[in-house]
Amino acid sequence: MLRVLRKVQKLTLQNLGGRAKRGKELRRGRGREAGPGFPGSAEAGCVLAQHVRAGVGQAAGRAAEARGLVPPAPWPRPWPISTTLTWATSTTVREQGGAGHPMKPHRLALTHSLVLHYGLYKKMIVFKPYQASQHDMCRFHSEDYIDFLQRVSPTNMQGFTKSLNAFNVGDDCPVFPGLFEFCSRYTGASLQGATQLNNKICDIAINWAGGLHHAKKFEASGFCYVNDIVIGILELLKYHPRVLYIDIDIHHGDGVQEAFYLTDRVMTVSFHKYGNYFFPGTGDMYEVGAESGRYYCLNVPLRDGIDDQSYKHLFQPVINQVVDFYQPTCIVLQCGADSLGCDRLGCFNLSIRGHGECVEYVKSFNIPLLVLGGGGYTVRNVARCWTYETSLLVEEAISEELPYSEYFEYFAPDFTLHPDVSTRIENQNSRQYLDQIRQTIFENLKMLNHAPSVQIHDVPADLLTYDRTDEADAEERGPEENYSRPEAPNEFYDGDHDNDKESDVEI
């Protein structure tokens, strides 16, 4: 096993070293701006990415000081709010996974709708994301596996019997129309978010369609085909000496852990259910990394029924200590919503507020942040959760009563943002058990060298380049930069461009 990990690590770091050539398909300049779509539109489907600048205000500074940390200096100049959004056709949303499959991409359509109707997109600039190529995916995955994903389809899969078994594609990870395009879109969105963070286009990037943390170098796993997290982190490592990965999905982030198990450039911290043959069966507290990565892998194995108070009792002290010891220059946060109570595949008891409190706490460190989606199989609660967390990231208060939309009936019978999602599962995480986990993790952290350094090396070429017009305020851009504003075509403008303003012509 260790030999396989060494090989994966070697290939991963070789790709990081700049071997990947920039293909002709890479777009020069910024992504084309796009409107967020409008209700009822057939193709206004999935919010695949939203890159935002959510300025960290005085509250974040006070929170950092309360933990005894000195918050890093603010950005030297105001960054434009940058967001990326794209669509998946209604066919892809309907057919991905097939009937009866627990993964429902329609949750992204519901999230998009709530973000739109709450008006949160107005706090962000919307960009159509980069669509990852086969070459981009091979920065982590094997060429044979990615070539298979590109060629297989429901109509020809009978001729790929051996490959289906070899690459673990079939039951949990079914073949559906548009599979490769789906992988290309969510992976490209995470990749573009990382690139924008590297170029300081934004200080927070969100991709709710990403976070597929189970995919391995040579195979699919647990509804995950391409590991956009690993590919995004590889892009971040071009500029950032230390990247911290935090996973609050109920399932262990085994694919990400495996990719960086032998390096100190990435620290992985996963809070997950462990035991009783729960998928994927990894994530024991004593899986701590190996070789250069020893003690840079932290696992927090939890039991059934953990609630907000117990989760907070463990999450905040652990993350605070990790940030203090490791001093990351960038954070990647996977926000799987299957850790909520009442999830179809989950067994935790977190509320939407409790889940969001983790996101808000990580944001308070004022460190560049890539926020990704993940699991979540009760679609109405997934949409509520990610919409609420979007509001926290852009620092915009939203009402408890859900706005009316084309998906309004999905949120019956309460039609509220924070319904009661608690279950009758008993909290099996005693205070003694949680304190034991915390003590073990703190002891492991003491084994670390504070903030491992990186030797000077040539920085590989950026995946994407950006024009300086990206960094200008919307009002300062020229007409050619405003050819397609982020607002929907039928939406009224604010300010001087308000279509509702009174006419200057006297009647």
Summary of the structure (lengths in Angstrom):
residues: 507
radius of gyration: 22.0
end to end distance: 82.0
largest distance: 82.8
contacts: 1707
relative contact order: 0.15
helix: 38%
strand: 9%
